[in-house]
Amino acid sequence: MLDLDSSKPIYIQIAEWIESEIIDGTLQADEKVHSQYQLAEIFNINPATAGKGLTLLLEAGIVYKRRGLGTFVSQDARDTLIIKRKEETLRRLIKELLTEARLLGVDDRHLLTMIEAERAQKKEGES
């Protein structure tokens, strides 16, 4: 749900919550999304804040509006979000890993060796 203690604005958390609903299949393509008033009630927030989260998704093409009917999930929303999340998440994790490795004095060669060993171990576990 929402983390009111987070430094991340609530409207961004709302958008990310809806994105997660799309990625995990709870919301399908062309399915109606909660209105800003429904979101405000669910999360006990101002409707304008919820509307701002929906606007982010509209601007990104993740959802679309049908006049008089509401907001709906775009056809390619799930694929778009998966690509976006992969890039954002992996980039953030790599930055954190590199920062931590440098703090600990781990050079790039050793770090790559560790990554390759972990990958090999995971493959063995899948077999």
N, C-alpha and C positions, 0 to 999 in steps of 0.2 A: 504494500500500500504506500501511502505517502510518509515521508520523513520530515516532519515539521521542524526538526532541529537541524536539518541539512542546510548547507550554504547554497544548494541548488534551488532556484526559484520553484515555487509550487506549480506554476503553469507548465514548466518544463517537465516536472515529475508527472503531471497529468498526461502530457503528450507521450512520455516514455511508457507510462502504464498502458495507454491505448496501443502503442507500438508493440508492447509485449503480448497483449491480447491478440493482436494480429499475427505475430510470429508464432505463438503457440497454438494457433488455430481456433481460439475461442471466438474470434471474429473472422469471418470469411469474406472473400471478395464480394462486393455488392450487398453486403449485409449492413443494416443500419447500426450506426454508432450511437452511444448514449448522447443525449442533448446536453448542452452546457448546464441546464437546470437539473437534469438527472445527476450529472457529475457533481454539481455543487451539493446536492443532497447526499449522495454516496459518501463524499469526502468531507462534508461539513465545511465547505469553503464558499467564497463569494462566486456567484455565477459568472461575473466578468473574468475572474481568474481562470475558471474552467473554459470559458470562451476563448481566452488567449491561448490556452493549450491546443484547442481545436484549430485555431487559426494557424498555429505553427504547422500542423499536419496538413491543412488545406494548402498552405504555401509550398509545402514540400511535395504535394501531389499524392500524399498517402491516402487522403480521403477526398471526397467531392460532395458538393451539395446538390440536392434536387429540390428545386423551389417548392416550398409548401410541404415537403415530405421529410426533410431532415438531412443528415450527413451520413454518407455511406463509405465503405472501404473500397478503394480503387482496385482495379483488376490486378495490377502488378505490385501492389503494396507489400505483400509478404516478401517477394523476391528482392525488392528494393531495400526493404528494412534489413534483411539478412545480410546483404552485401554491405550496407552501411554499418551495421553492428560489428561485423567481422573486422572491417577496417578500423573502426574506432576502438574496439576492445583490444584487438591485437596490438595496435600501435601504442595504446596506453600501457599495456602489460610489458611490452618490449622496452619502453622508456623506463618503467619502474625497475625492470630486471637489470638494465644497463646501469642505472643509477646505483642500485644496490651492489652490483658486481664491482663497480669502481670504488665504492666506499669500502668494500671488503678486500680490495686489491686483487680481484680476479681478472686476469687478462682475457682478451677476446678469444684466443685459442682454447683456453681452458673452459670458458663458458660454452663455446661451440661443442667441445667434446662432451660436456655435461648434457647439453641438449640432445646430441646424437645418442648418447647412452640412454637417456630417458625415453627417447622415441623408440629405440630398439627394445627396451624393456616393455614398453606398452604394446608393441607389436607381438612380442612373445606371449603376453598375457591375453591377447585377443585370439591367438591361435588355438 
